[in-house]
């Protein structure tokens, strides 16, 4: 009894749930149903480690496993299996828990292809499969492997394929999931290198999922929302954020069951005019776009309670819309934010999970184009007169207070003359080599002209007309 008590204390058994801080042999603990071995299992332990036969939940994440342990494949009652953050390349063998498994997490591995047994045997209870961050899928899921999977149909309800570098034909894999309700092809904590490339929605594979309820396609280089988006009549949530969308088709407003619409961080200029047809819409996120106006008919959507318009180009917004919403953010637009306490409370509520936002009006920096800069060119100011050497500087014109006829050799300049001379010296010292190029060119040009005129001014013999120079001989030729 004492040994069993010590074993129970070491395993921290609590209602059939155990977390191991170090590897132990579980031969006498058959009542354990949930086991977490995160970062506490290695392939070398497989021969000495025995899993409880009634185990239903198993977590083997973060263990650097290169394959699924054979002892795990022998479990018959497993419902949840977490193998994320390992180095598993292949998982094709059919496990004994094929008929009982409900959730599998294989994200952040090195899978060269999807687990083939999921497609070939179609587990009837499996509803969730996570394959995200397996970048080798796109390299090995070539035509031959893809065609082997396309002949099967899997009754999954949710699949996550984000950050697998999928594009074009590889997205056809989605067509094997006719009853799927949620598809995730991109997530916001993103990695640009591994992201998928979905340039339009619906794309190949997505255009067969008629029963889709949640579509997450953020950060996938998406630029076009096709008119057939209205095929998703059951769609409840759509997330197309962090993409390059500029507009939405009118058919987008036919998603009458849509409740959550996330279009953040795009380039949307305006919304369709009939957005009020989205009668069930509760939350609309349009922050960090290029919106210049917002339709007043959004007030007609009675269920709408959240509207995020942070960082756009809006210059006005209907007051009735602000009053009806429970959460709204109008900061960083071309309008002054309302100062009412009611609005500030609504904004604070929306920003609970967005601490990096700033208040106030958007500061717009206008960059002058080349055409505008050339059209605004101003003629250079006329060049300044050439400065004469100090010895050649003559006295300035006399003022009324100066007497130039005096014979006094101790002449002193007037204050006017001193002021002008000081200004000239300051100008010369301050400008230095910064003297405008066009003015310097003009000075040289004027100097050349002066020299040319001086040359012409030299006394030469007067011009004399030669005899017969302008005689008319036309009559003689006739």
Number of C-alpha atoms within 10 A of each C-alpha: 6 7 8 11 10 11 17 15 11 15 19 15 18 11 10 14 16 18 17 17 14 11 14 14 13 15 11 12 17 13 14 21 20 20 20 18 20 19 17 16 21 17 14 8 14 14 10 11 17 15 21 19 18 15 22 20 19 20 19 23 23 20 18 18 20 16 14 20 14 12 13 20 15 15 20 18 18 26 20 20 19 20 24 25 21 22 20 21 20 17 18 15 13 15 20 15 19 22 17 18 23 19 19 18 20 25 25 22 25 19 24 18 22 22 17 17 15 24 20 16 14 17 19 15 15 22 19 19 19 20 24 26 24 27 24 18 22 20 13 15 19 13 10 9 13 18 13 12 20 15 11 15 18 22 19 24 18 20 20 21 24 28 27 25 24 26 17 13 15 18 20 20 18 21 21 20 23 19 19 23 21 22 22 19 24 28 21 11 7 15 13 11 10 19 25 27 20 25 18 16 19 20 19 18 18 20 16 19 21 17 16 23 20 21 21 21 26 27 28 29 19 21 18 19 20 16 14 13 21 19 19 25 16 17 23 21 19 19 20 25 27 23 21 19 23 17 16 18 16 16 16 23 20 19 22 19 17 24 19 20 19 19 23 23 21 22 20 21 17 16 20 15 14 15 20 19 17 22 20 18 25 18 20 19 21 24 24 22 23 20 21 16 15 19 16 15 14 21 18 14 17 15 16 23 17 20 24 22 24 24 24 24 20 21 13 15 14 13 11 11 19 20 14 16 19 17 22 27 25 26 24 24 26 19 17 15 17 14 8 8 9 12 20 15 14 18 21 15 15 16 16 8 8 10 8 6 10 12 14 14 15 18 9 10 6 6 8 9 9 9 8 10 11 10 9 9 8 8 7 11 9 10 16 10 8 10 10 9 7 7 6 8 9 8 9 12 9 13 11 6 7 13 10 12 6 9 8 8 6 7 11 10 12 13 9 11 15 12 10 11 12 11 11 12 10 10 10 13 10 10 10 9 10 8 11 14 11 13 15 15 12 16 17 13 12 15 12 12 12 12 11 11 10 10 10 10 9 7 7 7 5 5 6 6 7 7 7 7 7 8 7 8 8 7 6 6 5 5
